[in-house]
């Protein structure tokens, strides 16, 4: 499988080979497919290997850094059919140190013509609320990578609701695999995205 080949290249730290592999794939597959079917499962595998002490945290960090460098090369090639004035603010919640997944989500918004304000990982709630107030987006997208951050996510949703009313909120990430739908049902206009294909369909309907 292609994602296992990419995973193994990341583990040994061959940045040039990893970049070349993804560049070749982009020529024949969509960015969405490469993100969802290759990069995302490769990083999930690497995270699982780290949790099982099969690889070091340094190796995991190197794999993440290589992947981010690849995403930065892909971004300039993203050209939506049309752009519009819809604005989204997105990032990982406070205490969540992972940002590659939400970076890919940001690229999906870009591909659908959104004005994207990507904040990366570990956004303190007060700072996030201030930024939302300053930018006045129509949507906020929040990510968590591990399920122990679910209470933080819910506090963030509730704070956004209190400050900004029924603003659309998209939630996702590996940490919501088992509880994402249940959390979305608890709040009005909160939408759980299982994967990037789900997000793409959702954005095409907005």
N, C-alpha and C positions, 0 to 999 in steps of 0.2 A: 504494500500500500504506500502511496506517495507520502502520506503524513508520517509514516514511520521512518522513511528515508530522510525526510526533512528533520525529524526529531533526532535521529542519530547524528546527522551533520551538526546540528546545534550542540549536542552533547560534547562532541569532540572540539567544538569551537572553531570550525572552519567557516569563517565569515564569507570568504570569497565564494566557496561552493554553495553555501546557503543562499546568498544573494543571486548567484547565477541560476540556481534551480528555480527560484520564484520568478525571476525575470523571464525565463523560458516558458514557464507555465502561464504567465499573464498573456503571452502571445496567442495562446489558443483557448484559454478559459477566462471567464469573467473574474474581476477582482472579488466579487462576492463569493464565488465558488472557491477561489484560492484561499480566501480568509477562513471561510467556514469549514471547508473539507480538508485543508492541509495545515494551515498555520494554527488554527484554534485547537484541533485535536493533538497536534504535536506538543503544544504548550501544556495542555491538560496532562498528557503522558509525563512530561518532564516534572510537572508539579507533583504527580503521584509518586514518581521515583524519588523525589526529594523527601516526601512524607514518609516513605519506607526506608529512608537512609541509604538508598542505592546510589545517590549522587549527592554532592556537597551543595550547600547554599551558594557557594561561589560559582559552581557550574551552572546552577539554575539562574543566577543573576547574569552570567555571561550569555546564556541562551536568550534571556529576555532582552538584553542590550543589543544583541545581533538582530533579533526580530524587530525591535524598534527602529534600528537603522534601515532595515529593509522597508518597513512601512513608510519611513520618511522619503525613501526613493520613489515609492509608488505614488505618494500623494500628489506630486505635481502633474502626474499623468491622468488624474481623475478630472474628467470634463463632463459635467451634466449636460443633458440636452437643453435644459433651460434653468435659469436661476430665478428665485423669487425672494420676497422680502421676509419670509418666515425665519425666525431666529430660534435656535436651541442652545441651551447651556447644558453641558454634560461633564460628568466626572465621577470618580469613585467617592464613596462617603468617607466621613472622618474615621480614621483608624484603618482604612483599607489601603494597603501600600501597592496594590496592583493597578496598572493602568493600560496595559497592552490591549486588553479586551475592549475597554471603553474607547480607546484610540481607534480601533477598527469600527466601532459603532459610529464614531464621529465621521469616519470616511464614508460610511453608508449614507449618513445624512447629507454629506457633501455631494455624493453621487446623485442624490435626489434633489439637488439644487438649494439646499438650506444654507443659511448663514450660521455657521457653526462656531461656537465658543467652547473649546475643549480645555478643561481645567486640570486634567491629569488625575493623580492619585491623592488620597488623604486630604480631603477638603474640609477644614473646620466649618462646622455648621454656621456659625455667625458670619464668617467670611463668605460662605456660599450664598446666604440670604442677602448680604449686602451686594454681592455681584449680580444676583438676579434682579435686585431692585434697580441697579444702575443700568443694566442692559435691557431689561424689560422683554424677555423672550416670550414666545407663545408656548414653549414646551421646555421641560427639564428632563434630562435622562440621567439616571443614577445606577451605579453598578456596585455589586459586592462580589468578592471572589470566594470568601469562606462564610459558612452559614452563621458563625458566631457574631457576624456583623448585622444580622437581621434586625435586632432591636435598634441599632443605630440607623438603619435604613428606615424603619418605621417612624422613629423620632424625626428624621429628616422629612419624610412625607408629611407628617403632621405639622411640622413647622412651616413648610412651604404652603400647606393648605391654610394655616392661620394667617400667614402674611399676604398671600396672593390669591386666595379664593380657589376657584375651580380650574386653575392652570393645569393643562395636560402634563402628566408625569409618566415617563417610560421607565420601567425597571428591568434589570436583567443581570446576568453574570452567573458564573458557576455556583456561587453560594445560594442561588435561588432555585436550583434544579428540582428540589422536592416541595418547596413552599411558595414558589412564585405566583402560581394561579390563585392560591388561597389569600395571599396578601393583596393581590390586585382586587379581589372581590370585596375586601374590607373597605375600600375607599372609592369614592367617585372619580372617574376619569383618570384612573391609574391603570396602566396597560403593561402586562408582563410579556416580554419577548423571549421565547425559548431559544431562538438562534437568529442569525443574521438574515436568513431567508424569511423568517417570520417578520422581522423588522422591515425588510424591503417591501413586503406585501402591505404592511401597515402604512408605511410612508407613501406608497403609491395611492392609497385611499384617502390621504389627508388633503 
